[in-house]
Amino acid sequence: MNILQIEPAFSLSGGANQVVLNTKELIRRNHRVFVATIKDSYVYKNLDGYCEIVEIFDDNNRSAKIIKDFLKKQHIDIIHTHHPKGHAIGLKSVGFQKKEKLVVQRGVIFTPQNLFKYLNPKIDAYIANAMAVERSLRKIFISKKKIHIIYSAIDQNSLEYIDRKAARQYLGLDGFVFGIIANYSSYKGHDLLLESFAVSKLNATLAIIGKDTHNLLDKCKKLGILDRVKIYGLVENAGRFMSAFDYLVVPSLKEALSNVIIEAFFRKVPVIGTNIGAIPELLEDHRGILVEPTKKSLSDGLIKAYIGKDSNLINNAYKFATEHLTIEKKIDKLESLYERLILK
């Protein structure tokens, strides 16, 4: 198959990383993949020289014209768009009598502001990366027949591992450790976690990794837990230090499919997560500790984890990850969908 992926996002994100993984695995399976992206973006830097790049710009109309001209010269079977800007560019690039099949990727649970980009009849299929995302698409009256759930994935072989002892030594940690890896924002639940940790009064350490997390220092002082909290700020490839944690905590107040939970599954680190968005899909069936996004419920979850680590959580989560969340499993489903669309 000849596949064009459109990803106009400039920075590293979960979606941009999925484009890189998709492209490499599809090429490995002998498909011809073109990627439309902005020069020097994360996707560009990771795929330049690996696949054929169509350079676009931070201007939807200009980018759409570039892709329109490209499609006149190059036969393409599938156009797979990523990011809201990518969807807009894809729609402007093709007519109603198009030969190509247009696939729109969706990985967030909020209602889109511009419904035209999602209810357009030019779109042949939608990919939701979780059941929670599918439900959000159904709320805007997209036909269930056109929505296909394909989970985001990880290339397990590319994960960098640091053993527990070395990770703890590097971070200066000992004893029982809860950890969070997330850039600071109102919806990632850092404040809720600090309040819950303070209420729990556990003889444990809370390790916080992520951009702008030093903003939490004043709150730690007010809660009287500064001596039990370690804040590291932005750490490159932070997931490799997850082995230092006894539990990863994902206290999100808004979340689609959590990439950090998927990574924890592969790294065999147990997870506490809030009953929000797609988090329950990952943690249900005894694959993690699921709590409500309240101070009491999260505090109870921390206490439950502290009392005794349940090895079944780790085993169940790892089994689920290897059966459903590898890049190979994802591309099996993606290939199958592409082939069905082409045959229509």
Summary of the structure (lengths in Angstrom):
residues: 344
radius of gyration: 21.3
end to end distance: 14.8
largest distance: 65.7
contacts: 1196
relative contact order: 0.12
helix: 48%
strand: 19%
